[in-house]
Amino acid sequence: MKDPAPVQTVAHEEHVKALDKKDQEIGRLKETIATLLELLYAPKRERFIPDPSTNQGELFADEILPVEEVPEEEETVTIKKKRGRRLPSGRKFPDHLPVEEIVLDPEGDLSHLTKIGEDVREILRYNPASFSVLRIKRSKYCDPKNPAAGVLMASLPAEVVGKCTASASLLSHVVVNKYVHHMPIERMLHQFSQAGLALPKSTVTGWIQQVSRILAPLGELLREEILNGGYIQADETRIPVQDRAKSKQSGKHHTGYYWIYSDPVSNLVMFDYQQDRSRDGPTTFLKGFKGALQTDGYVVYEWFDQLDEITQYCCWAHARRYFYGAKRLHPKYAKVALTLIQRLYAVERKLRQGGASFEERAQVRQRRSVPILEKLKAHLEGHPTFKGCPWDTAVCYTLNRWDQLTRFTRNGIVEIDNNLVENRIRPVALGRKNYLFAGSHDAAKGVALLYSLLSTCKQHNVKYMVWLEDVLKQISKLPASQLHTLLPHHWKVNREVTLAKAA
């Protein structure tokens, strides 16, 4: 008679596998619930504080790679201390503000008194914005003896922008309020009505569209400078767009995308609107680009790494985010990875504070960051776990992009992460919460241009209103060969030179 034990063994093994599968599913559901609760109630900042104890407690048990083996040698880069600027004693407000002085004397006869001093008090006043009409009358002349000479008339002042009924100053005010201060047009119209001016929404929308058309030549010039820089950080973000065809069918907005390209060295920013998130958008924009392209792990960007003229670099902030997400269910392993990544950023912080050159950054990274990365890779390869868990997701994401993540150690120009371009996306997110959507695909393209130029203004500390008003006055008068001087970074230099000569 055959032994029935093997049948029981098979059934037992199947039962164990079923229980393991259920445990994995329970683990995933717990992680999902914890993540949702964290999104609802926890701080959004991904803060990680390592164990301050010297032996790190159970964090560095025997089966886990000790982080303390990474040498904490002193950095040789000199740190330049910056002194904070202190205002002279007694000064409260900037000198450029106009001052209205009022002298008050006590009532009564003061002839027998001697003035021994005065008490001075300064308060800040606000003058509400007001509207006025500029009526331009241009006399027309003709020569009765020579009618073929035509009509003689003076040129329009610079304040007039094409056939627009708004001046350059008002156009600048509207554009900056909407795309820098994220104010919806309806809110601006309410402000205007409080000042005694009622305008239809279509009029203000038309003004913004006209500004976009006027500034269009600057967009292509900005793109050329970014492509010629040799180092671009790229990212993308969604933007709801009104699409009449789609609205009739489903009543929903179309989801378009702003692709953001930034040169961190020259501090230039370019927004490019595309109707989808496919590879066609960046392929068209990056045509002719040669150099370093730094991105997140979105699969579209991986194609560019296969091109001979482009080298892809990935972002450590994105990789760290996965380990932070795994910290709740796998603290023993995730905290080691987070600590090592934290040490990578400590090296970068010292380099930044010390004002290191690109060459020095590459040298220090080879000496300090490479050993940390070797420890991190050994730790990730030595502690696999079941598929689908947060720790496994973090490990797979990092190891699959290991080459792209570690290339920054050999190129001092490239940053450790993509955070700079992510920070430049924030105005779009703030705008979405206020004006909600773009009115059409063409409008979204125009908005992309305005975001590009205004974001570049911000990076170079250029005053938005002053720059835009001046550009609207000049752009029609300059030849095509000189239009690049109106880009914010060139405009700032030329303006400083002009002011220095005038002084």
C-alpha positions in Angstrom: 0.0 0.0 0.0 1.4 3.4 -1.0 2.3 6.0 1.5 -0.3 8.9 1.4 2.2 11.4 2.9 3.3 12.9 -0.4 -0.4 13.9 -1.1 -0.6 15.6 2.3 2.8 17.3 1.6 1.6 18.8 -1.7 -1.6 20.0 -0.2 0.3 21.5 2.7 2.6 23.3 0.3 -0.3 24.7 -1.7 -1.9 25.9 1.5 1.3 27.6 2.6 1.6 29.3 -0.8 -2.0 30.5 -0.6 -1.4 31.9 2.9 1.8 33.7 1.7 -0.2 35.2 -1.2 -2.8 36.4 1.2 -0.2 37.8 3.5 1.3 39.7 0.6 -2.1 41.1 -0.4 -2.8 42.1 3.2 0.6 43.8 3.3 -0.2 45.8 0.1 -3.6 46.8 1.4 -2.1 48.0 4.7 0.5 50.0 2.8 -2.3 51.5 0.6 -4.3 52.5 3.7 -1.3 53.9 5.5 -0.3 55.9 2.4 -3.8 57.4 2.0 -3.9 58.3 5.7 -0.5 59.9 5.3 -1.7 62.0 2.4 -4.7 63.1 4.4 -3.1 64.0 7.7 0.7 63.7 7.7 3.1 66.6 6.8 4.0 66.6 3.1 7.7 67.0 3.8 9.6 63.8 3.4 11.8 64.2 6.4 14.1 61.5 7.6 16.1 61.7 10.9 18.6 58.8 11.4 19.1 57.2 14.8 21.5 59.5 16.7 23.0 56.6 18.7 26.5 55.6 17.7 25.8 51.9 17.1 22.4 52.7 15.5 20.6 50.0 17.6 18.9 47.3 15.6 19.2 49.5 12.4 22.6 48.0 11.8 22.2 44.5 13.0 24.6 41.8 11.8 22.6 40.9 8.7 22.5 44.6 7.5 25.4 46.5 5.9 26.9 48.9 8.5 26.7 52.5 7.3 29.5 53.6 9.6 32.0 51.8 7.4 31.8 54.8 5.0 34.6 57.1 6.1 33.5 60.6 7.3 36.7 62.4 6.3 36.9 66.1 6.5 36.0 68.0 3.3 38.7 70.1 1.8 36.5 72.6 0.1 36.6 76.0 1.7 33.3 77.2 3.0 32.7 80.8 2.3 30.6 82.4 5.1 28.1 85.0 3.9 27.3 88.0 6.1 23.8 89.1 6.4 23.1 92.7 5.2 22.1 95.0 8.0 20.1 98.1 7.5 21.5 101.3 9.0 20.1 102.2 12.4 16.8 104.0 12.2 15.9 103.2 8.6 12.6 101.4 8.2 11.7 101.7 4.6 13.6 101.6 1.2 15.1 104.8 0.0 13.4 104.7 -3.4 9.9 105.2 -1.9 8.6 108.8 -2.3 8.2 110.6 1.0 5.5 113.1 1.9 6.5 115.1 4.9 4.1 116.7 7.3 5.4 119.2 10.0 3.1 119.6 13.0 3.5 122.2 15.7 1.5 122.5 18.9 -1.4 124.9 18.9 -1.2 128.3 20.5 1.5 131.0 20.9 5.1 129.4 20.5 7.0 132.7 20.2 8.3 132.5 23.7 9.4 128.8 23.4 12.7 127.3 22.2 12.6 124.3 19.8 14.8 121.6 21.4 14.2 118.8 18.8 11.6 116.9 17.0 9.9 113.5 17.2 9.9 111.7 13.8 7.6 108.9 13.0 7.3 107.1 9.6 4.3 105.1 8.5 3.8 103.2 5.2 0.9 104.3 3.0 -0.8 102.6 0.1 -2.2 104.4 -2.9 -4.8 102.3 -4.6 -4.4 101.7 -8.3 -6.3 104.0 -10.6 -7.1 104.2 -14.2 -6.8 107.1 -16.6 -7.4 107.6 -20.4 -4.5 108.7 -22.6 -6.0 110.5 -25.6 -3.5 110.9 -28.4 -4.2 113.5 -31.0 -1.9 113.4 -34.1 -2.2 116.3 -36.5 -2.2 115.4 -40.2 -0.5 117.5 -42.8 -0.2 117.4 -46.5 1.5 119.5 -49.2 -1.1 121.0 -51.5 1.6 121.4 -54.2 2.7 117.8 -53.9 -0.3 115.5 -53.1 1.7 112.4 -54.0 3.8 112.9 -50.9 0.9 111.7 -48.8 -0.1 112.6 -45.3 2.5 113.7 -42.7 1.8 112.6 -39.2 3.8 112.0 -36.0 4.6 108.5 -34.8 2.7 107.0 -31.9 4.5 107.0 -28.5 6.0 103.8 -27.1 3.2 103.3 -24.7 0.9 102.2 -27.5 1.1 98.5 -28.3 -0.1 97.8 -31.8 -3.9 98.4 -32.1 -4.6 97.3 -28.5 -6.8 99.6 -26.4 -4.6 98.9 -23.3 -1.2 100.5 -22.7 2.0 98.5 -22.1 1.8 99.2 -18.4 -1.8 97.8 -18.2 -1.0 94.8 -20.3 2.0 94.0 -18.0 -0.2 94.4 -14.9 -2.7 91.9 -16.3 -0.2 89.3 -17.4 1.9 89.4 -14.2 -1.2 89.3 -12.0 -2.4 86.1 -13.7 0.8 84.2 -14.3 2.9 85.3 -11.5 0.4 86.0 -8.7 -2.1 83.4 -10.1 -5.1 85.7 -10.1 -8.1 84.6 -12.2 -9.4 87.1 -14.8 -12.7 87.2 -12.9 -11.0 88.4 -9.8 -9.1 91.1 -11.7 -12.3 92.2 -13.3 -13.8 92.6 -9.9 -10.9 94.7 -8.8 -11.2 96.9 -11.9 -14.9 97.4 -11.2 -14.1 98.6 -7.7 -11.9 101.2 -9.3 -14.8 102.3 -11.5 -13.9 100.4 -14.7 -16.2 97.7 -16.1 -14.6 95.4 -18.7 -15.9 92.3 -20.4 -13.8 89.1 -19.8 -13.3 88.7 -23.6 -11.4 92.0 -23.7 -8.9 91.1 -21.1 -8.5 87.6 -22.6 -7.8 89.2 -25.9 -5.1 91.4 -24.3 -3.3 88.3 -22.9 -3.5 86.6 -26.3 -2.1 89.7 -28.0 0.9 89.8 -25.6 1.6 86.1 -26.3 1.7 86.8 -30.1 3.9 89.8 -29.6 6.4 87.9 -27.5 6.4 84.8 -29.7 9.8 85.5 -31.4 11.5 85.5 -28.0 10.3 81.9 -27.3 12.3 80.4 -30.1 15.4 82.5 -29.1 15.1 81.2 -25.6 14.8 77.6 -26.8 18.0 78.0 -28.9 19.9 79.2 -25.9 18.7 76.3 -23.7 19.7 73.8 -26.3 23.1 75.3 -26.8 23.8 75.1 -23.0 24.6 71.4 -23.1 22.8 70.5 -19.8 19.0 70.3 -19.5 16.8 69.2 -16.7 13.3 68.1 -17.9 10.0 67.3 -16.3 6.3 67.5 -17.2 3.0 68.4 -15.5 -0.6 68.2 -16.6 -2.8 71.2 -17.4 -6.6 70.9 -18.0 -7.6 72.4 -21.4 -11.0 73.2 -22.7 -11.6 71.2 -25.9 -15.0 71.8 -27.6 -15.0 68.4 -29.3 -14.3 66.5 -26.2 -16.6 68.7 -24.0 -19.5 67.9 -26.3 -18.9 64.2 -26.1 -18.1 63.7 -22.5 -18.4 67.1 -20.8 -14.8 66.8 -19.6 -11.7 68.8 -20.1 -8.8 67.6 -22.2 -5.6 66.8 -20.1 -2.7 68.4 -21.8 0.9 68.6 -20.6 3.5 71.3 -20.0 7.0 69.9 -20.6 9.5 72.0 -18.7 13.1 72.3 -19.9 15.6 74.1 -17.7 19.3 75.0 -17.9 20.5 75.0 -14.3 23.8 76.6 -15.2 22.4 79.6 -17.1 19.1 79.7 -15.1 16.9 79.6 -18.2 13.5 78.0 -18.2 11.2 76.9 -21.1 7.7 75.6 -21.0 6.4 73.6 -24.0 2.7 72.7 -24.3 1.8 69.3 -25.8 -1.6 67.7 -26.1 -0.3 64.4 -24.7 2.5 62.8 -22.7 4.1 60.9 -25.5 7.7 61.0 -26.7 6.8 63.2 -29.7 6.9 66.4 -27.6 10.4 66.1 -26.1 11.7 64.6 -29.4 10.7 67.7 -31.3 11.9 70.2 -28.6 15.3 68.5 -28.1 16.0 68.1 -31.8 19.7 69.1 -32.3 20.5 69.0 -28.6 23.8 67.5 -27.5 24.8 67.0 -23.9 23.4 65.9 -20.5 19.6 65.4 -20.0 18.5 64.9 -16.4 15.0 63.5 -15.8 13.0 61.3 -13.5 12.3 57.7 -14.2 9.5 58.3 -16.7 9.9 55.7 -19.5 9.7 58.2 -22.3 13.1 59.7 -21.3 14.9 56.4 -21.5 14.8 56.5 -25.3 17.1 59.6 -25.3 19.8 57.6 -23.5 20.1 55.4 -26.6 21.1 58.4 -28.7 24.9 59.0 -29.2 24.6 62.8 -28.6 22.6 62.7 -25.4 23.5 61.2 -22.0 20.7 60.7 -19.6 21.1 61.3 -15.8 18.5 60.3 -13.3 17.3 61.9 -10.2 18.2 60.8 -6.6 15.3 62.6 -5.1 12.9 60.4 -7.0 14.8 57.2 -5.9 14.8 58.4 -2.3 11.1 58.9 -2.4 10.5 55.2 -3.0 12.7 54.3 0.0 10.8 56.8 2.2 7.6 55.1 1.1 9.0 51.7 2.1 10.1 53.0 5.6 6.8 52.1 7.2 6.7 48.4 6.4 10.4 47.7 6.0 12.1 50.1 8.4 15.2 47.9 9.0 16.2 48.0 5.3 14.8 51.3 4.2 16.5 53.4 7.0 19.9 52.1 5.9 19.2 53.2 2.3 17.9 56.6 3.5 20.9 57.2 5.7 23.3 56.4 2.8 21.4 58.7 0.5 21.4 61.4 3.2 25.2 61.2 3.2 25.3 61.7 -0.6 23.3 64.9 -0.1 25.7 65.9 2.8 28.6 65.8 0.3 26.6 68.0 -2.1 25.7 70.5 0.6 29.3 71.0 1.5 30.3 71.4 -2.1 27.5 74.0 -2.6 28.4 75.9 0.6 32.1 75.9 -0.3 31.4 77.3 -3.8 33.3 74.5 -5.5 33.9 74.6 -9.2 32.6 72.0 -11.6 36.0 70.3 -11.7 36.3 70.2 -7.9 32.8 68.8 -7.6 33.7 65.9 -9.8 36.9 65.2 -7.9 35.2 65.3 -4.5 32.3 63.1 -5.7 34.8 60.5 -6.9 36.5 60.5 -3.5 33.4 60.8 -1.2 30.3 59.8 -3.1 31.5 56.8 -5.0 32.2 54.7 -1.8 28.8 55.6 -0.4 27.2 54.5 -3.6 29.1 51.2 -3.5 27.8 50.5 0.0 24.3 51.4 -1.1 24.3 49.0 -4.1 25.7 46.2 -1.9 22.9 46.8 0.6 20.2 46.8 -2.1 21.4 43.6 -3.8 21.8 41.8 -0.4 18.3 42.2 0.8 15.7 41.3 -1.8 12.1 40.6 -0.8 8.8 39.5 -2.4 7.6 41.1 -5.5 5.2 44.1 -5.3 6.1 45.2 -1.8 7.3 48.8 -1.3 10.9 47.8 -0.5 11.1 45.7 -3.7 9.6 48.6 -5.7 12.3 50.9 -4.4 15.1 48.4 -5.0 14.0 47.7 -8.6 13.5 51.4 -9.4 17.0 52.2 -8.2 19.0 49.2 -9.5 17.3 49.3 -12.9 18.6 52.9 -13.3 21.8 52.5 -11.4 24.1 53.7 -14.3 22.0 56.8 -14.9 21.8 57.6 -11.2 25.6 57.3 -10.6 26.8 59.2 -13.7 26.6 62.5 -11.8 29.8 61.5 -9.9 31.8 61.8 -13.1 30.4 65.1 -14.3 30.7 68.1 -12.0 28.2 70.2 -14.0 25.3 67.8 -13.4 23.3 68.1 -10.1 22.5 65.1 -7.9 18.7 65.5 -8.5 16.1 67.1 -10.7 14.7 69.3 -7.9 15.6 72.6 -9.6 13.2 72.0 -12.5 10.6 70.6 -10.2 10.6 73.8 -8.3 10.1 75.7 -11.5 6.9 73.7 -12.1 5.2 75.1 -9.0 3.7 78.2 -10.6 1.7 75.9 -12.9 0.3 73.9 -9.9 -0.6 77.2 -8.1 -2.3 78.4 -11.3 -4.3 75.3 -11.7 -5.9 75.8 -8.3 -6.9 79.4 -9.2 -7.8 79.7 -12.9 -8.5 75.9 -13.2 -7.9 75.4 -16.9 -6.7 76.9 -20.2 -9.3 78.0 -22.6 -8.0 76.2 -25.7 -4.9 74.4 -27.0 -3.7 77.6 -28.6 -4.2 79.5 -25.4 -2.2 76.8 -23.5 0.7 77.3 -26.0 0.5 81.1 -25.4 0.5 80.5 -21.6 3.5 78.3 -21.9 5.5 81.1 -23.6 4.5 83.6 -20.8 5.5 81.1 -18.1 8.8 80.6 -19.8 9.8 84.2 -19.9 8.4 85.1 -16.5 10.1 82.1 -14.9 13.4 83.2 -16.5 12.8 86.7 -15.0 12.4 85.1 -11.6 15.7 83.1 -11.9 17.6 86.3 -12.8 15.9 88.6 -10.2 14.4 90.7 -13.0 11.3 92.8 -12.0 8.5 91.3 -14.1 6.5 94.5 -14.6 9.5 96.6 -15.6 10.8 94.0 -18.0 7.5 93.2 -19.7 6.5 96.9 -20.1 9.8 97.8 -21.6 9.8 94.8 -24.0 6.3 95.6 -25.2 7.5 99.1 -26.0 10.7 98.0 -27.8 10.0 94.7 -29.6 8.4 96.1 -32.7 11.2 98.6 -33.2 14.2 96.2 -33.0 15.5 94.2 -36.0 15.4 90.4 -35.8 19.2 90.3 -35.1 18.8 92.2 -31.9 15.7 90.6 -30.4 17.8 88.3 -28.2 18.7 91.4 -26.2 15.1 91.5 -24.9 15.4 88.0 -23.2 15.3 88.7 -19.4 19.0 87.7 -18.7 20.4 89.8 -21.5 17.9 92.7 -20.8 19.1 92.8 -17.2 22.8 93.1 -18.2 22.1 95.8 -20.8 20.0 97.8 -18.4 22.7 97.6 -15.7 25.2 98.9 -18.3 22.9 101.7 -19.3 22.3 102.8 -15.7 26.0 102.7 -15.0 26.8 104.9 -17.9 24.0 107.3 -16.9 25.5 107.5 -13.4 
